[in-house]
């Protein structure tokens, strides 16, 4: 191996200028290795690169200048360079005396890139086998330095390998309940979270935590990530965490009586019934995700098949879950050991994303509880049930039938400071599909507690229920000629609603049709009518 300074290698000068000017951020096919251009760069030139004794496949790479990043027939192997699981360079294997691999270094704008004087890890992707060979560091390789070229005799995979995958976890501002279905042997929090830089705030597990002080310095009781566990990852802004890990067999899960924060360590999406083995499914009373939950209404009854109700219907890869284990014959120290089953492949992506789109804004908290509705009066399809703690909205769910689960967020940090604390009793209100208040909801409401799963029965405000056919509300706006009128029918009837002016003259007919019992609303546009007082009959 030989190391040359750029100033002594005039024949490479033009190549480096072309590379620097023509290259912009790009990503490889299949494994999706990406890196940004840095103003500090180094290069490794390999005389030979082989996989299992066979020369690496160049495929259709055109070569020359930036065309080493183009493989039109998608048939090229890939050479990559990594630092702490972060891609700092890659190329399709174009051979021109050497295979050239660029190394992007920390220039102050790329804090997670390799520092001068350090050695990268190389990886090879065999496209024919769809296998990544990792942890490759040739003997006596020299560290990289600014605009230094290192010539290396060979880079080879060896005969043993671990299949690895690369996947993205999409994170939203605030708290995200995630898991990892593939991790490398070195799964330090600081290494896995490195791509997020200072945007990552903390990682919280079951009773353990890691906090990002700055510049990749993580402190706390949580040091290593486990692909059988779930974690709350907190970020300042929306971001994407790219993870590289080994693909192993489905691991064994160990849970105990009570609450357990676990992963779903399979790259798939499966229904709860299909994922949980039949011999342990009845021991699970509830499963809580990020803002969603499921309740086993036949928990602890081996004679009846389990029935899961609620907004959470599937386990999904890259998501974390609180599972509640309850069994009359299980003590606190006896574990329940099982492995998830992968009987059907659905591959549904971002299955629960719609639950983040509630029109009633509240922030996801690490502390949350769920209230399942056993019964409710006068509710209609597409109505909303909204939870308040005093004047703050702490959760909402659109009505989707019995056992609709209402999330209620708890106070954890400054973003949720006015949310529920232990012992608080939230208020619930019923809104229609146009987000207009219909009634406050009454009933026995259990006090809030973190990871609580409760069942409630609601009654509506009795003042709006009677035997009369009445217009129960009208919402005029002095700055808007459109008025919303609501009315309630206790029985099926023909409905006639007329508009009259202040002298009693009929101005128009707004409703004239037969309707079934229920609540109704419509808008009247007063544009074109003179200012004054009008009556609805």
C-alpha positions as CSV (number, residue, x, y, z in Angstrom):
1,X,0.0,0.0,0.0
2,X,1.3,3.5,-0.8
3,X,0.1,6.9,0.3
4,X,0.7,10.0,-1.9
5,X,0.1,13.7,-1.3
6,X,-2.1,15.4,-3.9
7,X,0.6,18.0,-4.6
8,X,2.9,15.3,-5.8
9,X,0.4,13.7,-8.1
10,X,-0.2,16.1,-10.9
11,X,-1.7,13.5,-13.1
12,X,-4.7,13.2,-10.8
13,X,-5.3,16.9,-10.5
14,X,-7.7,17.2,-13.4
15,X,-9.6,14.2,-12.3
16,X,-10.1,15.6,-8.8
17,X,-11.3,19.0,-10.1
18,X,-13.8,17.3,-12.4
19,X,-15.0,15.1,-9.6
20,X,-15.5,17.9,-7.2
21,X,-17.3,20.2,-9.6
22,X,-19.5,17.6,-11.3
23,X,-20.6,15.6,-8.3
24,X,-23.7,16.5,-6.3
25,X,-25.6,14.4,-3.7
26,X,-26.7,11.1,-5.2
27,X,-27.8,7.7,-4.0
28,X,-27.0,4.2,-5.1
29,X,-29.7,1.8,-6.3
30,X,-31.1,-1.0,-4.2
31,X,-29.1,-0.4,-1.0
32,X,-29.7,3.3,-1.2
33,X,-26.3,4.5,0.0
34,X,-26.1,8.3,-0.1
35,X,-23.6,11.0,0.9
36,X,-23.4,14.8,0.5
37,X,-20.4,16.5,-1.0
38,X,-17.9,17.8,1.5
39,X,-15.1,20.4,1.0
40,X,-12.7,18.0,2.6
41,X,-12.2,14.8,0.7
42,X,-9.9,11.8,0.5
43,X,-9.6,9.0,-2.0
44,X,-8.8,5.3,-1.9
45,X,-7.7,3.6,-5.1
46,X,-8.0,-0.2,-5.2
47,X,-6.0,-2.3,-7.7
48,X,-8.4,-5.2,-7.3
49,X,-11.9,-5.6,-5.7
50,X,-13.5,-9.1,-5.5
51,X,-16.4,-10.8,-3.8
52,X,-15.8,-14.4,-2.7
53,X,-12.8,-14.6,-5.0
54,X,-14.6,-13.2,-8.1
55,X,-13.9,-9.8,-9.5
56,X,-16.6,-7.3,-8.6
57,X,-19.3,-6.9,-11.3
58,X,-19.1,-3.5,-13.1
59,X,-22.2,-4.1,-15.1
60,X,-23.4,-1.3,-17.3
61,X,-21.6,1.6,-15.6
62,X,-20.5,4.0,-18.3
63,X,-17.5,5.3,-16.3
64,X,-15.6,8.5,-16.7
65,X,-16.3,11.6,-14.6
66,X,-19.6,11.5,-12.7
67,X,-20.9,8.6,-14.8
68,X,-19.4,6.2,-12.2
69,X,-22.7,7.1,-10.4
70,X,-24.9,5.8,-13.2
71,X,-25.9,2.2,-13.8
72,X,-28.6,2.3,-16.5
73,X,-29.3,-1.4,-16.5
74,X,-29.3,-1.7,-12.7
75,X,-26.8,-4.5,-12.9
76,X,-23.8,-3.1,-11.1
77,X,-22.2,-4.2,-7.8
78,X,-21.4,-1.3,-5.4
79,X,-18.4,-0.3,-3.3
80,X,-19.2,1.8,-0.3
81,X,-17.3,3.5,2.6
82,X,-18.8,4.1,6.0
83,X,-18.0,5.7,9.3
84,X,-20.1,4.8,12.3
85,X,-22.8,3.4,10.0
86,X,-23.0,6.6,8.0
87,X,-22.2,6.5,4.3
88,X,-19.3,8.8,3.5
89,X,-18.7,7.6,-0.1
90,X,-19.6,5.0,-2.7
91,X,-19.1,4.2,-6.3
92,X,-20.2,1.7,-9.0
93,X,-17.1,-0.4,-9.8
94,X,-15.6,1.4,-12.9
95,X,-12.1,0.2,-13.5
96,X,-9.5,2.6,-14.9
97,X,-6.2,1.3,-13.6
98,X,-7.9,1.4,-10.2
99,X,-11.3,1.4,-8.6
100,X,-11.6,4.8,-7.0
101,X,-13.7,5.4,-3.9
102,X,-14.3,9.0,-2.7
103,X,-14.3,9.7,1.1
104,X,-16.2,12.7,2.3
105,X,-14.8,14.1,5.6
106,X,-16.0,16.3,8.4
107,X,-15.6,19.9,7.2
108,X,-17.7,21.5,9.9
109,X,-21.0,21.1,7.9
110,X,-21.0,17.3,8.2
111,X,-20.5,16.5,11.9
112,X,-21.2,12.8,11.4
113,X,-18.6,12.3,8.7
114,X,-15.2,10.8,9.2
115,X,-12.4,12.9,10.8
116,X,-8.9,13.3,9.3
117,X,-6.6,10.6,10.5
118,X,-9.3,7.9,10.8
119,X,-9.9,4.8,8.7
120,X,-13.3,4.1,7.1
121,X,-15.1,0.7,7.0
122,X,-15.7,-0.6,3.4
123,X,-18.8,-2.5,2.3
124,X,-19.5,-4.4,-0.9
125,X,-22.9,-5.0,-2.4
126,X,-23.3,-8.2,-4.5
127,X,-26.4,-7.4,-6.7
128,X,-26.8,-10.9,-7.9
129,X,-27.2,-12.3,-4.4
130,X,-28.6,-9.1,-2.9
131,X,-26.1,-9.4,-0.1
132,X,-24.0,-6.7,1.6
133,X,-20.6,-7.6,3.0
134,X,-19.7,-5.3,5.9
135,X,-16.8,-4.6,8.2
136,X,-14.1,-4.7,5.4
137,X,-10.8,-3.0,6.3
138,X,-7.8,-4.1,4.3
139,X,-4.5,-4.9,6.1
140,X,-2.2,-1.9,6.7
141,X,-4.6,0.6,5.2
142,X,-3.6,4.2,5.8
143,X,-5.9,6.7,7.5
144,X,-7.6,9.4,5.2
145,X,-6.5,13.0,5.2
146,X,-7.6,16.0,3.2
147,X,-7.1,15.5,-0.5
148,X,-4.8,12.6,0.0
149,X,-4.9,9.6,-2.3
150,X,-4.2,6.1,-0.8
151,X,-3.5,3.3,-3.2
152,X,-4.5,-0.1,-1.9
153,X,-3.6,-3.5,-3.4
154,X,-7.0,-5.2,-2.9
155,X,-10.4,-5.1,-1.3
156,X,-12.1,-8.4,-0.8
157,X,-15.2,-9.7,0.9
158,X,-13.9,-13.0,2.2
159,X,-16.0,-16.2,2.3
160,X,-18.2,-15.4,5.3
161,X,-20.8,-12.7,5.4
162,X,-23.9,-11.4,7.1
163,X,-26.8,-10.3,5.1
164,X,-27.5,-6.6,6.0
165,X,-30.3,-4.3,5.1
166,X,-30.7,-0.6,5.1
167,X,-34.0,1.0,6.0
168,X,-35.5,4.4,6.9
169,X,-37.5,5.4,9.9
170,X,-39.5,8.5,9.4
171,X,-39.6,10.7,12.5
172,X,-42.0,13.5,13.2
173,X,-41.3,16.6,15.3
174,X,-41.6,15.5,19.0
175,X,-42.0,12.0,20.2
176,X,-42.0,8.8,18.0
177,X,-42.5,5.3,19.3
178,X,-40.2,3.2,17.1
179,X,-38.3,-0.1,17.0
180,X,-35.5,-1.7,14.9
181,X,-35.9,-5.0,13.1
182,X,-32.3,-5.2,12.1
183,X,-29.2,-3.9,13.9
184,X,-25.5,-4.4,13.7
185,X,-23.5,-6.0,16.5
186,X,-22.3,-2.6,17.4
187,X,-25.7,-1.0,18.2
188,X,-24.6,1.9,20.5
189,X,-27.2,4.6,20.8
190,X,-24.6,7.2,19.7
191,X,-23.8,5.2,16.5
192,X,-27.3,4.4,15.4
193,X,-28.5,7.9,16.1
194,X,-25.5,9.6,14.5
195,X,-27.3,10.4,11.2
196,X,-29.7,12.6,13.1
197,X,-26.9,14.7,14.6
198,X,-28.1,17.4,17.0
199,X,-31.7,17.0,15.8
200,X,-32.0,14.0,18.1
201,X,-32.9,14.9,21.7
202,X,-33.4,11.6,23.5
203,X,-34.1,7.9,23.3
204,X,-36.3,6.4,26.1
205,X,-36.7,2.7,26.7
206,X,-38.5,0.8,29.3
207,X,-37.2,2.5,32.5
208,X,-33.9,3.6,30.8
209,X,-33.0,6.8,28.8
210,X,-30.2,8.2,26.7
211,X,-29.9,12.0,26.2
212,X,-28.0,13.8,23.5
213,X,-25.9,16.5,25.1
214,X,-24.2,17.8,21.8
215,X,-21.8,16.7,19.1
216,X,-22.9,13.1,19.4
217,X,-22.2,12.8,23.1
218,X,-24.9,10.6,24.5
219,X,-25.3,10.1,28.2
220,X,-27.7,8.0,30.4
221,X,-28.5,4.5,31.4
222,X,-29.4,3.4,27.9
223,X,-26.2,2.7,25.9
224,X,-27.1,-0.1,23.4
225,X,-30.3,-0.7,21.3
226,X,-32.0,-4.0,21.3
227,X,-34.1,-5.1,18.3
228,X,-36.7,-6.8,20.6
229,X,-37.4,-3.5,22.5
230,X,-39.4,-0.4,21.6
231,X,-38.2,3.2,22.1
232,X,-39.5,6.7,22.3
233,X,-37.2,8.8,20.0
234,X,-37.6,12.5,20.4
235,X,-36.5,14.9,17.6
236,X,-36.6,18.7,17.2
237,X,-37.8,18.7,13.6
238,X,-39.2,16.1,11.1
239,X,-36.4,13.8,10.0
240,X,-35.5,10.4,8.6
241,X,-33.2,8.0,10.4
242,X,-31.4,5.6,8.1
243,X,-30.4,2.4,9.8
244,X,-28.2,-0.5,8.6
245,X,-28.3,-3.8,10.3
246,X,-27.9,-7.6,10.0
247,X,-30.8,-9.7,9.0
248,X,-31.3,-12.5,11.6
249,X,-34.0,-15.0,12.3
250,X,-37.0,-13.8,14.2
251,X,-35.8,-13.3,17.8
252,X,-37.4,-14.6,21.0
253,X,-39.5,-12.0,22.9
254,X,-39.7,-12.0,26.7
255,X,-42.5,-10.2,28.5
256,X,-43.8,-10.1,32.1
257,X,-47.1,-9.4,33.9
258,X,-48.0,-5.7,33.4
259,X,-46.6,-3.3,30.8
260,X,-43.8,-4.2,28.4
261,X,-42.2,-1.9,25.8
262,X,-41.4,-4.2,22.8
263,X,-40.6,-4.1,19.1
264,X,-42.1,-5.8,16.1
265,X,-38.8,-7.3,14.8
266,X,-40.1,-8.3,11.4
267,X,-39.9,-6.4,8.2
268,X,-43.6,-6.8,7.5
269,X,-47.1,-5.7,8.6
270,X,-49.3,-8.4,10.2
271,X,-52.6,-8.4,11.9
272,X,-52.5,-8.9,15.7
273,X,-54.2,-12.3,15.4
274,X,-51.7,-13.5,12.8
275,X,-48.6,-12.2,14.5
276,X,-49.2,-13.5,18.1
277,X,-48.9,-17.2,18.6
278,X,-52.2,-18.8,19.6
279,X,-50.7,-20.3,22.8
280,X,-49.9,-16.9,24.3
281,X,-52.4,-14.5,22.6
282,X,-55.0,-14.8,25.4
283,X,-52.4,-13.5,27.9
284,X,-52.3,-10.1,26.2
285,X,-55.1,-7.7,27.4
286,X,-54.1,-4.6,25.4
287,X,-51.6,-3.3,22.9
288,X,-50.7,0.4,22.8
289,X,-48.9,2.1,19.9
290,X,-48.2,5.8,19.1
291,X,-51.6,7.3,19.6
292,X,-53.5,4.1,18.8
293,X,-54.5,1.1,20.9
294,X,-56.2,-2.3,20.8
295,X,-58.1,-4.1,23.5
296,X,-58.6,-7.9,23.8
297,X,-62.1,-8.1,25.0
298,X,-61.8,-11.9,25.7
299,X,-58.5,-11.6,27.6
300,X,-57.7,-14.4,30.0
301,X,-60.3,-16.7,28.6
302,X,-58.8,-19.8,26.9
303,X,-62.2,-21.1,25.9
304,X,-63.1,-18.2,23.6
305,X,-61.1,-16.9,20.6
306,X,-59.5,-13.5,21.2
307,X,-61.3,-10.5,19.7
308,X,-59.2,-7.3,19.3
309,X,-61.0,-4.0,19.1
310,X,-59.7,-0.5,18.6
311,X,-57.7,1.6,16.1
312,X,-54.6,-0.6,16.3
313,X,-55.3,-3.6,14.1
314,X,-51.8,-4.6,12.8
315,X,-48.2,-4.8,14.1
316,X,-45.9,-2.8,11.8
317,X,-42.1,-3.0,11.3
318,X,-40.2,0.0,12.7
319,X,-42.9,0.7,15.3
320,X,-42.8,0.2,19.0
321,X,-45.6,-1.1,21.2
322,X,-46.5,-1.2,24.9
323,X,-48.1,-4.6,25.5
324,X,-50.1,-5.4,28.6
325,X,-49.9,-8.9,29.9
326,X,-52.6,-10.1,32.3
327,X,-53.1,-13.7,33.4
328,X,-54.7,-15.0,36.6
329,X,-52.1,-17.8,36.7
330,X,-49.1,-15.6,36.0
331,X,-47.0,-14.1,38.8
332,X,-44.8,-11.0,38.5
333,X,-41.6,-12.9,38.0
334,X,-42.6,-15.6,35.5
335,X,-41.8,-14.6,31.9
336,X,-44.0,-15.2,28.9
337,X,-41.6,-16.2,26.1
338,X,-42.7,-16.3,22.4
339,X,-41.6,-15.4,18.9
340,X,-43.8,-13.4,16.5
341,X,-45.2,-15.5,13.6
342,X,-44.8,-14.4,10.0
343,X,-47.5,-16.4,8.3
344,X,-48.7,-13.8,5.8
345,X,-46.9,-11.0,4.1
346,X,-48.9,-7.8,3.7
347,X,-46.1,-5.2,3.4
348,X,-48.4,-2.3,4.2
349,X,-46.4,0.9,4.6
350,X,-47.2,3.7,7.0
351,X,-50.4,2.0,7.9
352,X,-51.4,4.3,10.8
353,X,-50.3,7.6,9.3
354,X,-53.9,8.8,9.0
355,X,-54.2,8.9,12.8
356,X,-51.8,11.8,12.8
357,X,-54.2,13.9,10.8
358,X,-56.8,14.8,13.4
359,X,-58.4,18.2,12.8
360,X,-58.4,18.7,16.6
361,X,-54.7,19.5,17.2
362,X,-52.9,18.0,20.1
363,X,-49.3,16.8,20.5
364,X,-48.2,13.2,20.9
365,X,-46.9,12.6,24.4
366,X,-44.8,9.8,25.7
367,X,-47.5,9.5,28.4
368,X,-50.8,8.4,27.0
369,X,-54.0,6.5,28.0
370,X,-57.0,5.2,26.0
371,X,-60.7,5.2,26.7
372,X,-62.7,2.6,24.8
373,X,-66.3,3.5,24.2
374,X,-68.7,0.6,25.2
375,X,-71.8,2.6,24.4
376,X,-72.9,6.1,23.5
377,X,-76.2,7.8,22.5
378,X,-77.0,9.9,19.5
379,X,-73.7,9.4,17.8
380,X,-73.5,9.4,14.0
381,X,-70.9,8.1,11.5
382,X,-68.0,10.6,11.1
383,X,-68.7,12.3,14.4
384,X,-65.7,13.1,16.5
385,X,-65.1,12.5,20.2
386,X,-62.6,15.0,21.7
387,X,-60.9,14.8,25.1
388,X,-60.1,17.9,27.1
389,X,-58.1,18.5,30.2
390,X,-59.6,21.8,31.3
391,X,-59.4,24.0,28.1
392,X,-56.6,22.0,26.4
393,X,-57.4,19.3,23.8
394,X,-55.5,16.2,24.8
395,X,-56.9,13.7,22.3
396,X,-59.5,13.0,19.6
397,X,-60.8,10.1,17.5
398,X,-63.4,9.9,14.8
399,X,-66.2,7.6,15.6
400,X,-65.8,4.2,14.0
401,X,-68.2,2.0,16.0
402,X,-68.3,0.4,19.4
403,X,-64.9,0.2,21.1
404,X,-63.7,3.3,19.4
405,X,-60.6,4.2,21.4
406,X,-60.0,7.8,22.4
407,X,-56.3,8.7,23.1
408,X,-55.8,11.0,26.0
409,X,-52.3,12.5,26.3
410,X,-50.5,13.0,29.6
411,X,-48.1,15.8,30.7
412,X,-44.5,14.8,30.0
413,X,-42.5,17.9,28.9
414,X,-43.1,21.6,28.0
415,X,-45.0,20.7,24.8
416,X,-47.6,18.9,26.9
417,X,-47.4,20.8,30.2
418,X,-51.2,21.3,30.5
419,X,-52.1,17.7,29.6
420,X,-53.4,15.1,32.1
421,X,-51.5,14.0,35.2
422,X,-52.1,11.0,37.4
423,X,-55.6,11.2,38.9
424,X,-57.0,13.8,36.4
425,X,-60.4,13.1,34.9
426,X,-60.6,14.3,31.3
427,X,-63.8,15.8,29.8
428,X,-65.2,14.4,26.6
429,X,-67.3,16.2,23.9
430,X,-69.1,15.0,20.8
431,X,-68.6,17.0,17.6
432,X,-70.2,16.4,14.2
433,X,-68.4,15.9,10.9
434,X,-68.2,19.6,10.4
435,X,-66.4,20.0,13.7
436,X,-69.4,21.7,15.4
437,X,-70.1,20.9,19.0
438,X,-73.1,18.6,19.6
439,X,-72.9,17.9,23.3
440,X,-70.7,17.3,26.3
441,X,-70.5,13.6,27.2
442,X,-71.3,12.2,30.6
443,X,-70.8,9.0,32.4
444,X,-68.4,7.3,34.8
445,X,-64.9,8.3,33.6
446,X,-61.9,6.6,35.3
447,X,-59.1,8.8,36.4
448,X,-56.2,9.1,34.0
449,X,-53.0,7.2,34.4
450,X,-50.1,6.5,32.0
451,X,-50.7,3.5,29.7
452,X,-54.2,3.2,31.1
453,X,-56.7,1.3,29.1
454,X,-60.3,2.0,30.2
455,X,-63.9,1.3,29.1
456,X,-66.5,4.0,29.3
457,X,-70.2,4.4,28.5
458,X,-71.3,7.9,27.5
459,X,-74.6,9.8,27.7
460,X,-75.1,13.1,26.0
461,X,-76.5,16.3,27.5
462,X,-80.1,15.6,28.3
463,X,-81.1,19.2,27.8
464,X,-81.1,18.6,24.0
465,X,-83.1,15.4,24.2
466,X,-86.9,15.7,24.5
467,X,-90.0,14.8,22.7
468,X,-90.3,18.1,20.8
469,X,-89.2,18.8,17.3
470,X,-86.9,21.8,17.8
471,X,-84.3,23.9,16.1
472,X,-81.6,23.5,18.8
473,X,-79.0,26.0,17.5
474,X,-78.2,28.7,14.9
475,X,-74.8,30.2,14.6
476,X,-74.9,33.6,12.9
477,X,-71.8,35.6,12.2
478,X,-72.1,39.5,11.9
479,X,-69.2,39.5,9.4
480,X,-70.5,36.6,7.3
481,X,-74.0,36.2,5.7
482,X,-73.8,32.4,6.1
483,X,-75.7,30.9,9.1
484,X,-75.5,27.3,10.3
485,X,-78.8,25.9,11.6
486,X,-79.1,22.6,13.6
487,X,-82.2,20.7,14.6
488,X,-83.0,17.4,16.3
489,X,-85.7,14.8,15.4
490,X,-86.7,12.4,18.2
491,X,-88.8,10.4,15.6
492,X,-89.1,10.0,11.9
493,X,-91.1,12.8,10.4
494,X,-91.7,15.1,7.5
495,X,-89.7,18.3,8.1
496,X,-90.8,21.8,7.0
497,X,-88.5,24.7,7.9
498,X,-89.5,28.1,6.6
499,X,-87.8,31.5,6.7
500,X,-89.8,34.6,7.8
501,X,-88.9,38.2,8.1
502,X,-89.6,40.3,11.2
503,X,-93.2,41.1,9.9
504,X,-94.0,37.4,9.6
505,X,-93.9,37.2,5.9
506,X,-92.5,34.0,4.4
507,X,-89.3,34.6,2.6
508,X,-88.5,31.0,1.6
509,X,-88.6,27.3,2.4
510,X,-85.3,25.9,3.6
511,X,-86.2,22.2,4.3
512,X,-89.3,20.3,3.0
513,X,-88.8,16.6,3.1
514,X,-89.2,13.4,5.1
515,X,-86.3,12.5,7.4
516,X,-85.5,9.8,9.9
517,X,-84.8,10.6,13.6
518,X,-81.4,12.1,14.4
519,X,-79.6,15.4,14.4
520,X,-79.3,17.5,11.2
521,X,-77.7,20.7,10.2
522,X,-77.6,23.0,7.1
523,X,-76.3,26.4,6.0
524,X,-78.4,29.3,5.0
525,X,-76.7,32.0,2.8
526,X,-78.2,35.4,3.5
527,X,-76.4,37.1,0.6
528,X,-78.9,39.1,-1.4
529,X,-81.2,39.6,1.6
530,X,-81.5,43.0,3.2
531,X,-80.1,43.5,6.7
532,X,-82.6,42.7,9.5
533,X,-83.9,40.0,11.7
534,X,-85.2,36.7,10.3
535,X,-87.0,33.8,11.9
536,X,-86.9,30.0,11.2
537,X,-90.1,28.0,11.8
